[in-house]
């Protein structure tokens, strides 16, 4: 019977190398944290935005959302998931660097952030009748 003898330090080195590679790959590239950008004028956020919407902390499936913010301080959105379709409109007011939409059906807060040179709109909303909570992240639609 032929036995091959491997010095004990070789398996330890190989194990450390594999472990180091796994940790490096799991961490992935580091992403810069987002920086809050106060909204001081509606022109900063006017136009069409596209993103995703999560309902009740992602307990239901995400869906695509189209959001339009107009110069007259109104917004329009259309959202669709596998289970439902929602559309809505509302007025907006600039309050403390955010846009606030307050209607009989929903309360919505729009916040603007910059991350790695891209503007990101974060939307938090609550349906008044059902108390369902919504969280959306949007990027400016540039075509």
C-alpha positions in Angstrom: 0.0 0.0 0.0 1.3 3.4 -1.0 0.7 6.3 1.4 1.4 9.8 0.6 2.6 12.0 3.4 1.6 15.6 3.3 3.3 18.0 5.6 0.8 19.3 8.2 1.3 23.0 7.3 0.2 22.5 3.6 -3.5 21.6 4.5 -3.6 24.4 7.0 -2.4 26.9 4.4 -4.8 25.7 1.8 -7.7 25.9 4.3 -6.8 29.4 5.3 -6.6 30.4 1.6 -10.1 28.9 0.9 -11.5 30.6 4.0 -10.0 33.9 3.0 -11.5 33.7 -0.5 -14.9 32.8 0.8 -15.0 35.7 3.2 -13.8 38.2 0.5 -16.4 36.9 -2.0 -19.2 37.0 0.6 -18.6 40.6 1.5 -18.6 41.7 -2.2 -17.8 45.3 -3.3 -18.3 47.9 -0.7 -21.2 50.3 -1.4 -21.0 53.9 -0.3 -23.8 55.0 2.1 -26.5 57.2 0.7 -26.4 60.9 1.5 -29.7 62.7 2.2 -30.4 65.6 -0.2 -32.9 68.1 1.1 -35.7 68.9 -1.4 -35.9 72.7 -1.6 -37.7 73.1 -4.9 -40.1 70.8 -6.8 -37.9 71.1 -9.9 -35.3 69.0 -8.2 -37.6 65.9 -8.4 -40.0 66.7 -11.3 -40.4 64.0 -13.9 -40.8 60.3 -14.2 -39.3 57.9 -11.7 -39.3 54.1 -11.8 -38.8 51.6 -9.0 -40.1 48.9 -6.8 -42.7 48.9 -4.0 -42.8 46.7 -1.0 -46.0 46.3 1.0 -46.0 45.6 4.7 -42.2 45.0 5.0 -42.0 42.8 1.9 -44.5 40.3 3.2 -46.1 40.4 -0.2 -44.3 40.3 -3.6 -42.6 43.4 -4.9 -44.0 45.2 -7.9 -42.9 47.7 -10.5 -44.1 51.3 -9.9 -44.2 54.3 -12.2 -44.1 57.6 -10.3 -44.6 61.1 -11.9 -44.0 64.3 -10.0 -45.3 67.4 -11.6 -44.4 71.1 -11.5 -47.8 71.9 -9.9 -46.8 69.9 -6.8 -48.9 66.8 -7.6 -47.9 63.2 -8.0 -49.3 60.3 -9.9 -48.4 56.6 -9.4 -49.3 53.3 -11.0 -48.2 50.1 -9.2 -48.7 46.5 -10.1 -47.9 43.3 -8.2 -49.0 39.7 -8.9 -52.0 40.3 -6.6 -53.1 43.9 -7.2 -53.0 47.0 -9.2 -53.0 50.5 -7.6 -53.1 54.0 -9.0 -53.3 57.2 -7.2 -52.8 61.0 -7.3 -52.2 63.5 -4.6 -50.8 66.9 -3.8 -47.4 67.5 -2.4 -45.9 70.1 0.0 -42.2 70.6 0.8 -41.7 70.2 4.5 -38.3 70.0 6.2 -36.5 68.9 3.0 -39.1 66.2 2.1 -42.2 66.1 0.0 -45.4 65.3 2.0 -48.6 63.9 0.4 -51.6 63.8 2.7 -54.9 62.7 1.3 -58.0 61.0 2.7 -56.7 57.7 1.4 -52.9 57.8 2.2 -50.1 59.6 3.9 -46.8 59.6 1.9 -43.3 61.0 2.5 -40.8 61.4 -0.3 -37.1 61.7 0.6 -34.2 62.2 -1.8 -30.8 60.7 -1.5 -27.6 60.5 -3.6 -25.7 57.2 -3.7 -22.6 56.8 -6.0 -23.7 59.7 -8.2 -27.3 58.5 -8.6 -30.3 60.2 -7.2 -32.6 57.8 -5.3 -36.2 58.7 -4.2 -37.3 56.9 -1.1 -41.1 56.8 -0.5 -42.8 55.7 2.7 -46.6 55.5 2.7 -49.5 54.3 4.8 -53.0 53.5 3.5 -55.4 55.1 6.0 -58.2 52.6 5.5 -56.1 49.4 5.8 -53.0 50.7 7.7 -50.9 48.8 5.1 -47.4 50.3 4.9 -45.5 50.8 1.7 -41.8 51.4 1.0 -40.6 52.3 -2.4 -37.2 53.1 -3.9 -37.1 54.9 -7.2 -34.5 56.2 -9.7 -35.1 58.9 -12.3 -36.3 57.6 -15.6 -33.9 58.9 -18.2 -34.7 58.1 -21.8 
